[in-house]
Amino acid sequence: MNNLITDIKSLELETIKNLRNSKSTNTLRAYQSDYNDFSLFCSKNGFQTMPTQPKILALYLSLIHISEPTRRTPISYAVFCLK
């Protein structure tokens, strides 16, 4: 059984490493920034960040649309980053 646990732990570490290496540093930085923005929105409004409700996500996306109408990043990208 210990071998199985060791193998699973090794597999988990390798998977995390692969996921980190699958995106560029700038992409990961952008994802983190978007998530931090969403977390701040949730915190200021008393919402749970994760897991969130569809209604909360819709409110956040509406806020982006209203407060940043000239934002270069489309709303679909914001949704993608929050998945």
C-alpha positions in Angstrom: 0.0 0.0 0.0 2.9 2.4 0.7 4.1 2.0 -2.8 0.7 3.0 -4.1 0.6 6.1 -1.9 4.2 7.1 -3.0 3.3 6.6 -6.6 0.1 8.7 -6.3 2.0 11.4 -4.5 4.7 11.3 -7.2 2.0 11.4 -9.9 0.3 14.4 -8.2 3.6 16.3 -8.1 4.3 15.6 -11.7 0.8 16.6 -12.7 1.2 20.0 -10.9 4.6 20.5 -12.5 3.1 19.8 -16.0 0.2 22.2 -15.4 2.5 25.0 -14.3 4.6 24.5 -17.4 1.7 24.4 -19.7 1.1 28.2 -19.6 3.6 31.0 -20.0 4.6 33.1 -17.0 2.7 36.1 -18.3 -0.5 34.0 -18.8 -0.3 32.7 -15.3 0.3 36.2 -14.0 -2.8 37.4 -15.9 -4.9 34.6 -14.5 -3.8 35.4 -11.0 -4.5 39.1 -11.5 -8.0 38.3 -12.8 -8.7 35.9 -9.9 -7.4 38.5 -7.4 -9.8 41.0 -8.9 -12.7 38.6 -8.6 -11.7 37.7 -5.0 -11.6 41.4 -4.1 -15.1 41.9 -5.6 -16.4 39.0 -3.6 -14.7 40.1 -0.4 -16.1 43.7 -0.7 -19.6 42.4 -1.3 -19.7 39.6 1.2 -19.7 36.8 -1.4 -18.0 33.4 -1.3 -15.2 33.3 -3.9 -15.0 29.6 -4.5 -17.1 27.9 -5.2 -19.2 30.7 -6.4 -22.8 30.9 -7.6 -23.6 31.7 -11.3 -25.5 34.9 -10.0 -22.3 36.2 -8.4 -20.3 35.6 -11.5 -22.9 37.4 -13.6 -22.8 40.4 -11.2 -19.0 40.5 -11.5 -19.0 40.3 -15.3 -21.7 43.0 -15.4 -19.5 45.2 -13.2 -16.5 44.7 -15.6 -18.7 45.6 -18.5 -20.2 48.7 -16.8 -17.0 50.0 -15.2 -14.6 49.2 -18.0 -16.6 49.6 -21.3 -13.4 50.2 -23.3 -11.6 47.3 -21.7 -9.6 45.5 -24.4 -10.2 42.1 -22.9 -13.5 40.7 -23.8 -15.9 39.4 -21.2 -15.5 35.8 -22.6 -11.9 36.0 -21.5 -12.9 37.0 -18.0 -15.2 34.0 -17.9 -12.5 31.7 -19.1 -10.1 32.9 -16.4 -12.6 32.2 -13.7 -13.2 28.6 -14.7 
